Amino acid sequence: MRAIQIDEFGGPDKLLEKDIPIPTPEENEVVVKLEYSGINYMDVYMRNGSYAKSHTYQTPLPMTVGMEGAGTIHALGKNIEGFKLGERVAYCLSRGSYAEYAAVPTWRLVKIPETVHSNDAAALMLQGLTAHYLTNSAYALKNHDSCLIHAGAGGVGQLAIQLAKLKGATVITTVGSEEKAEIAKKLGADHTILYRELDFQKEVMRITENQGVNVVFDSVGKDTIDRSIQCLQKRGLCVMFGASSGQVAGIAPLALAEAGSIYFTRPHLADYIPNSEVINQRMSEIFSLISNGKLRVSIHDVYPLSEIQKVHELLESRATLGKFLLKVA
């Protein structure tokens, strides 16, 4: 089968198309014949070595990249219950989705409802689950809360805006262009800040009349984290769930106290979807919102496996207006 692998950490040029054997399912695994593979910033971290020392997201070399996909069950391992050949399924956080086939533990699988297209399912697993845990668990938004969402026109950002508005929260978001601002506004954002033209910290404090927001969802990292902390109300929460501008080396504990005794967390999605029950509960809510027209997923573009280097370059340039997918089959 065709697969995209890396033999060493580095830039997009390290992503190489190879011909490798179709995997054989082990006990409690199935092999999924992939139709679509989701592309996420997590893949960049795994490719460039940012997760080389991570126990949660291990990166053994050589490695088939990709942590999210949707397709049909091609083969069953031993002791499989509740799944059958040919069923449409989707999953995330199982390595190896930049390929035509992938072996996936059954506890990570969800069945795709008839009302949901496979491309939407592939686009929703990792980013949808991320947006869901951010707005429901990392900080359980409620009516009249306020939040700052960085990168509002990105894949997670667009979903988080919608979920936050469904909770009744006031949403402030940062974007890089007028085009991205329009996208965020159409999804319900109350305020958009063009971060290249304005100091987002000053704008947030102006909008909130110097009160700050309850929570900041920061996926940018190095370029924003210090000012994100300053955007919070006293005892507010900063959730840094990504680092598209670079990893944050450290935050002084006293800085959190001086900012108003605020809380800071750097979560992994894996810790918010620890078992099949939680995954299915979260995805059931997401699929229901999609089916009922209350949640929209934006797919920026779909590419073949052969163009994966180009897609990673685009992703790192922050030129996205939604989700990138690979069309595998």
C-alpha positions in Angstrom: 0.0 0.0 0.0 1.0 3.6 -0.4 1.9 5.4 2.8 3.6 8.7 3.9 6.5 8.1 6.3 9.4 10.0 7.9 12.8 8.4 8.6 14.0 11.4 10.5 12.6 14.5 12.1 12.6 17.8 10.1 10.6 19.9 7.6 7.9 18.9 5.1 10.6 17.5 2.8 11.0 14.6 5.3 7.6 13.3 4.3 8.2 10.5 1.9 5.8 8.3 -0.1 6.6 4.7 0.3 5.2 1.3 -0.6 4.8 -0.8 2.6 2.8 -3.9 3.5 -0.9 -3.6 4.5 -1.1 -4.0 8.3 -2.4 -7.1 9.9 -4.9 -6.4 12.8 -3.8 -7.6 16.2 -6.2 -8.6 19.0 -8.9 -5.9 19.5 -7.9 -4.1 16.3 -9.4 -3.7 12.9 -7.8 -2.6 9.7 -9.5 0.5 8.2 -9.5 1.0 4.4 -9.1 4.8 4.5 -11.1 7.1 2.3 -10.0 10.4 3.9 -7.2 11.3 6.3 -7.3 14.4 8.4 -4.3 16.7 8.5 -3.6 18.5 11.8 -1.0 20.6 13.5 -0.3 17.6 15.7 1.2 16.0 12.6 3.6 18.9 12.3 4.7 18.4 15.9 5.2 14.7 15.3 7.1 15.3 12.0 9.4 18.0 13.3 10.3 16.3 16.5 8.4 18.5 19.0 6.9 15.3 20.4 10.0 13.2 20.2 10.1 12.9 24.0 6.4 12.7 24.5 5.1 9.6 26.3 1.5 10.5 25.3 2.2 10.8 21.5 5.1 8.6 20.8 7.0 9.1 17.5 9.2 6.0 16.7 11.2 6.2 13.5 10.5 5.3 10.8 6.9 6.4 11.3 3.8 6.5 9.1 2.4 10.0 9.9 -1.3 10.9 10.5 -3.5 10.6 13.5 -7.1 10.8 12.1 -9.1 9.1 9.4 -12.4 7.8 8.1 -13.2 4.8 5.9 -14.5 1.3 6.0 -13.5 -1.8 8.0 -11.4 -4.0 5.8 -10.3 -6.7 8.3 -11.1 -7.8 11.8 -8.6 -8.9 14.5 -9.5 -11.4 17.3 -12.2 -10.7 19.9 -13.9 -8.0 17.9 -17.5 -7.2 19.0 -19.8 -4.5 17.7 -18.1 -4.0 14.4 -18.3 -5.7 11.1 -16.6 -5.7 7.7 -17.6 -2.8 5.5 -18.9 -0.5 8.2 -18.1 3.2 7.9 -15.9 4.3 10.9 -13.8 7.2 11.9 -11.1 7.7 14.6 -8.3 9.8 15.8 -5.1 9.5 17.9 -4.1 6.3 16.3 -0.9 6.8 14.3 -0.6 5.9 10.6 -3.5 7.5 8.8 -1.4 9.0 5.9 -1.9 5.7 4.2 -4.3 3.5 2.3 -4.9 1.2 5.2 -4.4 1.6 9.0 -4.7 -0.8 12.0 -6.8 0.9 14.7 -7.7 -0.2 18.2 -11.5 -0.7 18.3 -11.9 1.4 21.4 -10.9 4.5 19.3 -13.5 3.9 16.6 -16.8 5.6 16.2 -19.4 4.5 13.7 -20.3 7.2 11.2 -24.1 8.0 11.1 -25.8 7.8 7.7 -26.5 11.5 7.9 -22.8 12.4 8.0 -20.4 12.2 5.0 -17.1 10.5 5.5 -15.1 13.6 4.7 -16.9 15.5 7.4 -16.3 12.7 9.8 -12.6 12.7 9.0 -12.5 16.5 9.5 -14.4 16.3 12.8 -12.6 13.7 14.8 -9.5 15.3 16.1 -10.5 19.0 15.8 -14.1 18.4 16.7 -13.1 16.5 19.8 -10.6 19.2 20.7 -13.1 22.0 20.3 -15.6 19.9 22.4 -13.3 19.2 25.3 -12.0 22.8 25.3 -15.5 24.3 25.6 -17.1 21.6 27.8 -14.4 20.2 30.0 -11.1 22.2 30.1 -13.4 25.1 30.8 -17.2 24.4 30.9 -18.5 27.5 29.2 -21.9 28.8 30.3 -24.3 31.5 29.4 -22.8 35.0 29.8 -19.2 33.8 30.0 -16.7 35.4 27.8 -13.8 33.8 25.9 -10.9 34.6 23.6 -10.3 32.1 20.9 -7.0 32.6 18.9 -6.9 31.6 15.2 -10.7 31.8 14.9 -10.6 30.9 11.2 -8.6 27.7 11.7 -10.1 24.2 11.9 -10.4 24.1 15.8 -11.2 27.8 16.0 -14.2 27.7 13.7 -15.7 24.8 15.7 -14.9 26.3 19.0 -16.6 29.6 18.1 -19.8 27.7 17.2 -19.7 25.5 20.3 -19.1 28.5 22.5 -22.0 30.4 21.0 -24.3 27.4 21.6 -23.3 27.7 25.2 -24.4 31.3 25.3 -20.8 32.8 25.7 -19.5 36.0 24.3 -16.7 35.2 21.8 -13.7 37.3 20.9 -11.4 35.9 18.3 -8.1 36.8 16.7 -7.7 36.4 12.9 -5.0 37.3 10.4 -7.1 39.0 7.6 -10.4 40.6 6.8 -11.4 37.4 4.9 -10.8 35.3 8.0 -12.7 37.9 10.1 -15.7 37.5 7.9 -15.6 33.7 8.3 -15.5 34.1 12.1 -18.3 36.6 12.2 -20.5 34.3 10.1 -20.0 31.5 12.6 -21.1 33.8 15.4 -18.0 35.5 16.8 -19.1 38.7 18.6 -15.8 40.5 18.1 -12.9 39.8 15.7 -9.4 41.3 16.1 -6.9 41.6 13.3 -3.9 40.7 15.3 -1.4 41.9 12.6 -2.8 45.4 12.8 -3.9 45.7 16.5 -2.6 44.6 19.9 -5.1 41.9 20.8 -4.5 42.4 24.5 -5.4 46.0 24.4 -8.5 45.2 22.2 -9.7 42.5 24.5 -9.5 44.9 27.5 -11.2 47.6 25.6 -14.0 45.3 24.5 -14.5 43.9 28.1 -14.1 47.4 29.7 -10.9 46.3 31.4 -12.5 43.3 33.0 -10.9 40.6 30.8 -12.4 37.3 29.7 -13.1 34.1 31.7 -11.0 31.9 29.5 -8.4 32.1 26.7 -8.1 29.2 24.3 -4.6 29.7 22.8 -3.3 27.5 20.0 -0.5 29.9 18.9 1.9 29.6 21.8 5.1 31.6 21.8 3.9 34.7 20.1 0.7 35.1 22.1 1.0 33.4 25.5 2.2 36.3 27.6 -0.5 38.6 26.3 -3.1 35.9 26.5 -2.5 35.7 30.2 -3.0 39.4 30.5 -6.4 39.2 28.8 -8.0 37.2 31.7 -10.2 38.2 34.6 -8.9 37.5 38.0 -8.7 33.8 38.6 -9.4 33.2 34.9 -8.0 30.3 32.9 -5.5 30.2 30.1 -5.7 27.0 28.0 -2.8 26.6 25.7 -3.6 23.6 23.5 -1.2 24.3 20.6 1.9 26.2 19.5 1.7 27.1 15.9 4.2 30.0 16.4 6.6 27.9 18.4 6.7 26.0 21.8 6.6 28.0 25.0 9.8 27.5 27.0 8.3 28.5 30.3 6.0 30.6 32.4 7.0 32.0 35.7 4.6 31.1 38.5 4.7 34.6 39.9 3.5 35.9 36.5 0.3 33.9 36.9 -0.2 35.5 40.4 0.6 39.0 39.1 -1.9 38.6 36.3 -4.7 38.1 38.8 -4.1 34.6 40.4 -5.0 33.0 37.1 -4.8 29.3 36.2 -2.8 27.9 33.3 -3.1 24.5 31.7 -1.4 22.8 28.7 -3.7 19.8 27.9 -3.4 16.8 25.6 -6.6 15.7 23.8 -5.7 12.1 24.8 -6.4 12.8 28.4 -9.9 14.0 27.6 -10.8 11.0 25.5 -9.5 8.1 27.7 -11.9 5.4 26.6 -14.6 4.4 24.1 -17.4 5.7 26.2 -16.1 9.2 26.4 -15.2 9.3 22.7 -18.6 8.1 21.6 -20.4 10.5 24.0 -18.5 13.5 22.7 -18.8 12.4 19.0 -22.5 11.6 19.4 -23.1 15.2 20.5 -20.9 16.5 17.6 -22.5 14.3 15.0 -26.0 15.3 16.2 -25.2 19.0 15.9 -23.9 18.5 12.4 -27.0 16.5 11.4 -29.3 19.1 12.9 -27.5 22.0 11.1 -26.3 23.6 14.4 -22.6 23.0 13.7 -20.8 23.5 10.4 -17.5 22.0 9.4 -15.3 23.9 7.0 -13.1 21.9 4.7 -10.5 24.2 3.2 -9.3 21.7 0.6 -8.7 18.1 -0.2 -5.4 16.8 -1.6 -3.9 13.5 -2.8 -1.3 11.7 -0.8 1.4 12.8 -3.3 1.0 16.4 -2.3 1.5 16.0 1.4 4.7 18.1 1.5 2.8 21.0 0.0 -0.1 20.7 2.5 2.3 20.8 5.5 3.9 23.9 4.1 0.5 25.5 3.8 -0.5 24.5 7.3 2.6 26.0 8.8 2.1 29.2 6.8 -1.2 29.7 8.6 -2.9 30.1 5.3 -5.8 27.8 6.2 -9.4 28.7 6.2 -10.6 25.4 7.7 -9.6 21.8 7.5 -7.1 20.1 5.2 -7.9 16.5 4.2 -6.1 13.8 2.2 -8.2 11.9 -0.3 -6.8 8.4 0.0 -9.3 6.2 -1.8 
